[in-house]
Amino acid sequence: MRIYMQTMYAPEQPLRFYHLHLQPDLLGGWTLVRESGLQGAKGKVTREFFAEREAAERKMMQRRDMQLNRGYRVVFREGSARSSE
């Protein structure tokens, strides 16, 4: 599951991105990878580990909602959560 978001274009503000990526690990857990920064530049990467997919998906949706409230918009989405959003 993957969600890519960007801020809206404004001449006085540089474009920013926020990328969320959920992936399974080799031990049966899940990793939520977050990358954020200025568009076109290397971003900051953070990883959070979860024992269960549902917990990782909940955290991913919380992070998505936080960024939507900050003015980001979803540009690309791949996959879907098992539970309803």
LUMFILO-214630 format. One line per field, with one value per residue: residue in three letters; x, y, z of N, C-alpha, C, O in turn. Coordinates in Angstrom, 1 decimal. Each point is the difference from the previous one (the first is absolute). Example, Ala and Ser with C-alpha at 12.3 -4.5 7.8 and 13.67 -1.06 7.14 Angstrom:
BEGIN
resn = (ALA,SER)
nu = (13.2,-1.4)
nv = (-5.7,1.1)
nw = (7.8,-1.4)
cau = (-0.9,0.9)
cav = (1.2,1.1)
caw = (0.0,0.0)
cu = (0.9,-0.8)
cv = (1.2,1.1)
cw = (0.0,0.8)
ou = (1.0,0.5)
ov = (0.0,1.1)
ow = (0.7,0.1)
***
This chain:
BEGIN
resn = (MET,ARG,ILE,TYR,MET,GLN,THR,MET,TYR,ALA,PRO,GLU,GLN,PRO,LEU,ARG,PHE,TYR,HIS,LEU,HIS,LEU,GLN,PRO,ASP,LEU,LEU,GLY,GLY,TRP,THR,LEU,VAL,ARG,GLU,SER,GLY,LEU,GLN,GLY,ALA,LYS,GLY,LYS,VAL,THR,ARG,GLU,PHE,PHE,ALA,GLU,ARG,GLU,ALA,ALA,GLU,ARG,LYS,MET,MET,GLN,ARG,ARG,ASP,MET,GLN,LEU,ASN,ARG,GLY,TYR,ARG,VAL,VAL,PHE,ARG,GLU,GLY,SER,ALA,ARG,SER,SER,GLU)
nu = (0.8,-1.4,1.3,-1.1,1.5,-1.8,1.9,-1.5,-0.8,2.1,-1.0,-1.7,-1.3,1.6,0.6,-2.0,1.7,-1.7,1.9,-2.0,1.3,-1.7,1.3,-0.5,-0.5,2.2,-0.4,-0.3,2.0,-0.3,0.3,0.2,-0.4,1.5,-1.3,1.8,-1.5,2.1,-1.7,0.0,-1.3,2.2,-1.1,-1.6,1.8,-2.2,1.3,-1.9,0.8,-0.5,-1.0,-1.1,-0.8,-1.2,1.4,0.8,-1.4,-0.2,1.7,-0.2,-1.5,1.0,1.4,-0.9,-1.0,1.5,0.6,-1.3,0.4,1.5,-1.8,0.4,1.4,-2.0,2.1,0.9,-1.2,1.2,-1.3,-0.1,-1.1,1.1,1.4,-2.0,-0.2)
nv = (-1.2,0.9,1.1,0.7,0.8,1.2,1.1,1.3,-0.2,0.3,1.6,0.5,-1.3,-0.4,-0.6,-0.4,-1.2,-1.2,-0.9,-0.7,-0.9,-1.0,-0.4,-1.6,-0.8,0.3,1.9,0.7,0.9,1.7,0.3,1.3,-0.2,1.0,0.7,1.0,1.3,0.7,1.3,-2.2,0.0,0.1,-2.0,1.2,-1.1,-0.5,-0.9,-0.8,-0.4,-1.4,0.0,1.9,-1.7,-1.5,-1.3,-1.8,-1.8,-1.3,-1.5,-1.9,-1.5,-1.2,-1.7,-2.0,-1.3,-1.4,-1.8,-1.8,-1.0,-1.5,-1.2,-1.6,-0.5,-0.9,-0.8,-0.8,-1.2,-0.8,-1.1,-1.9,1.8,-1.1,1.3,-0.2,1.1)
nw = (0.0,-1.5,1.4,-1.9,1.5,-0.6,0.1,1.1,-2.1,0.5,-1.1,1.4,-1.1,1.5,-2.0,0.8,0.9,-0.9,0.8,-0.9,1.6,-1.1,1.8,-1.5,2.1,0.4,1.1,-2.1,0.1,1.4,-2.2,1.9,-2.2,1.4,-1.7,0.9,-1.1,-0.2,-0.7,-0.4,1.9,0.5,-0.3,1.2,0.7,-0.4,1.6,-1.1,2.1,-1.6,2.0,0.4,-1.4,1.2,1.2,-1.0,-0.1,1.8,0.4,-1.1,0.9,1.7,-0.5,-0.6,1.5,1.0,-1.1,0.3,1.9,-0.7,-0.6,1.5,-1.7,0.2,0.2,1.9,-1.4,1.8,-1.4,1.2,0.9,1.6,1.4,1.1,-2.0)
cau = (-0.8,0.9,-0.7,0.9,-0.7,0.8,-0.7,-0.4,1.0,-0.1,1.3,0.9,0.3,0.5,-0.8,0.4,-0.6,-0.1,-0.2,-0.2,0.2,-0.2,0.6,0.2,1.4,0.3,-0.3,-1.5,-0.5,-0.2,0.7,-0.6,1.1,-0.4,1.0,-0.5,1.0,-0.2,-0.1,1.2,1.2,-0.1,-0.8,0.3,-0.6,-0.3,-0.7,-0.6,-0.3,-1.3,-0.2,-1.2,-0.3,-1.1,0.6,0.8,-1.0,-0.6,1.0,0.2,-1.2,0.1,1.0,-0.7,-0.9,0.8,0.6,-1.2,-0.4,1.1,0.0,0.5,-1.1,0.4,0.3,0.1,-0.3,0.1,-0.5,-1.1,-0.1,-1.0,-1.2,-0.5,0.6)
cav = (1.2,1.2,1.3,1.1,1.3,1.2,1.3,0.7,0.9,1.4,0.6,0.4,-1.2,-1.1,-1.2,-1.0,-1.3,-0.9,-1.3,-1.1,-1.3,-1.1,-1.2,-1.1,-0.3,-1.5,-0.8,0.0,1.3,1.0,1.2,1.2,0.9,1.3,0.8,1.3,1.0,0.9,-0.7,0.0,-0.2,-1.1,0.3,-0.7,-1.3,-0.5,-1.3,-0.5,-1.4,-0.5,-1.5,-0.3,0.9,0.9,1.1,0.8,0.8,1.0,1.1,0.6,0.9,1.1,0.9,0.6,1.0,1.2,0.7,0.7,1.1,1.0,0.6,-0.9,-0.7,-1.3,0.1,-1.4,-1.1,-1.3,-0.9,0.5,-0.5,-1.1,0.5,1.2,1.2)
caw = (0.0,-0.2,-0.2,-0.2,0.1,-0.3,0.3,-1.2,-0.5,0.4,-0.4,1.1,0.8,-0.8,0.0,1.0,-0.2,1.2,-0.6,1.0,-0.7,0.9,-0.6,0.9,0.2,-0.2,1.3,0.1,0.4,-1.0,0.1,-0.6,-0.4,-0.3,-0.5,-0.2,-0.3,-1.1,-1.2,-0.8,0.8,0.8,1.2,1.2,0.0,1.4,0.0,1.3,-0.1,0.6,0.0,-0.8,-1.1,0.3,0.7,-1.0,-0.9,0.8,0.2,-1.3,-0.3,0.9,-0.6,-1.2,0.4,0.5,-1.1,-0.7,0.8,-0.1,-1.4,-1.1,-0.8,-0.5,-1.4,-0.5,1.0,-0.6,1.0,0.8,1.3,0.1,0.7,-0.7,0.5)
cu = (0.9,-0.9,1.1,-0.8,0.9,-0.8,-0.4,1.0,-0.4,1.4,0.9,0.4,0.5,-0.9,0.6,-0.7,0.0,-0.4,-0.1,0.0,-0.1,0.6,0.2,1.5,0.2,-0.4,-1.6,-0.6,-0.1,0.8,-0.7,1.2,-0.6,1.1,-0.6,1.1,-0.4,-0.1,1.3,1.3,-0.1,-0.8,0.5,-0.8,-0.1,-0.7,-0.6,-0.4,-1.2,-0.1,-1.1,-0.3,-1.1,0.6,0.8,-0.9,-0.6,0.9,0.2,-1.2,0.1,1.0,-0.5,-0.9,0.7,0.5,-1.1,-0.4,1.0,0.1,0.6,-1.2,0.6,0.2,-0.1,-0.3,0.0,-0.4,-1.1,0.0,-1.1,-1.2,-0.4,0.6,-1.0)
cv = (1.2,1.2,1.1,1.3,1.2,1.2,0.6,1.0,1.5,0.6,0.3,-1.2,-1.1,-1.2,-1.0,-1.3,-0.7,-1.4,-1.0,-1.3,-1.0,-1.3,-1.1,-0.2,-1.5,-0.8,0.0,1.3,0.9,1.2,1.2,0.9,1.3,0.8,1.4,1.0,0.9,-0.8,0.1,-0.2,-1.3,0.3,-0.8,-1.3,-0.5,-1.4,-0.3,-1.5,-0.4,-1.5,-0.4,1.0,1.1,1.2,0.9,0.8,1.1,1.2,0.7,0.9,1.2,1.0,0.7,1.2,1.3,0.9,0.7,1.2,1.2,0.6,-0.9,-0.6,-1.3,0.1,-1.4,-0.9,-1.3,-1.0,0.6,-0.7,-1.1,0.5,1.3,1.2,1.0)
cw = (0.0,-0.2,-0.2,0.0,-0.3,0.6,-1.3,-0.4,0.5,-0.4,1.1,0.8,-0.9,0.2,1.0,-0.3,1.3,-0.6,1.1,-0.8,1.1,-0.6,1.1,0.3,0.0,1.2,0.2,0.5,-1.2,0.3,-0.7,-0.3,-0.4,-0.5,-0.3,-0.3,-1.1,-1.3,-0.8,0.9,0.8,1.3,1.3,0.1,1.5,-0.2,1.4,-0.2,0.8,-0.1,-0.9,-1.0,0.4,0.8,-0.9,-0.9,0.8,0.1,-1.4,-0.3,0.9,-0.6,-1.3,0.4,0.6,-1.1,-0.8,0.8,-0.1,-1.4,-1.1,-0.7,-0.5,-1.5,-0.6,1.2,-0.7,1.2,0.8,1.4,0.0,0.7,-0.7,0.6,0.4)
ou = (1.0,-1.0,0.9,-1.0,1.2,-1.2,0.5,0.8,-1.1,1.0,1.2,0.8,-0.5,-0.7,1.2,-1.1,0.8,-1.1,0.9,-0.6,0.8,-0.4,0.3,0.9,-1.0,0.0,-0.4,-1.2,0.0,0.2,-0.4,0.7,-1.0,1.1,-1.1,1.1,-1.2,0.8,0.5,1.1,-1.1,0.2,1.0,-1.2,1.0,-0.9,0.7,-0.5,-0.3,0.5,0.0,0.3,0.2,-0.5,-0.1,0.3,-0.2,-0.4,0.2,0.3,-0.5,-0.3,0.2,0.1,-0.5,-0.1,0.2,-0.4,-0.3,0.8,0.0,-1.2,1.2,-0.9,-0.4,0.4,-0.6,0.5,-0.4,0.6,-0.9,-1.2,0.7,0.4,0.3)
ov = (0.1,0.0,0.1,0.1,-0.1,0.0,-0.4,0.5,0.4,-0.5,-0.1,0.1,-0.3,-0.2,-0.2,0.0,0.2,-0.1,-0.1,-0.1,0.0,-0.3,0.4,0.3,-0.7,-1.2,-0.3,0.1,-0.4,0.4,-0.2,0.5,0.1,0.0,0.1,-0.2,0.0,-0.9,1.1,0.0,-0.6,1.0,-0.8,0.0,0.1,-0.1,0.3,-0.4,0.5,-0.6,-1.1,1.2,1.1,1.1,1.2,1.2,1.1,1.2,1.2,1.1,1.1,1.2,1.2,1.0,1.1,1.2,1.1,1.0,1.1,0.8,0.4,0.0,-0.1,0.4,-0.2,0.2,-0.2,0.1,1.1,-1.1,0.1,-0.4,0.6,0.0,1.1)
ow = (0.7,-0.7,0.8,-0.7,0.2,0.1,-1.0,0.8,-0.1,0.4,-0.2,0.9,-1.1,1.0,0.0,-0.6,1.0,-0.6,0.9,-1.0,0.9,-1.1,1.1,-0.9,-0.2,0.0,1.1,0.2,-1.1,1.2,-1.2,1.0,-0.8,0.5,-0.5,0.4,-0.4,-0.2,-0.2,-0.6,0.1,0.6,-0.1,-0.3,0.7,-0.8,1.0,-1.1,1.0,-1.0,-0.5,0.2,-0.4,-0.3,0.1,-0.3,-0.6,-0.1,0.0,-0.5,-0.4,0.0,-0.2,-0.5,-0.2,0.0,-0.5,-0.6,0.3,-0.3,-1.1,0.5,-0.3,-0.7,-1.1,1.1,-1.1,1.1,-0.3,0.1,-0.7,-0.4,-0.8,1.2,0.4)
***
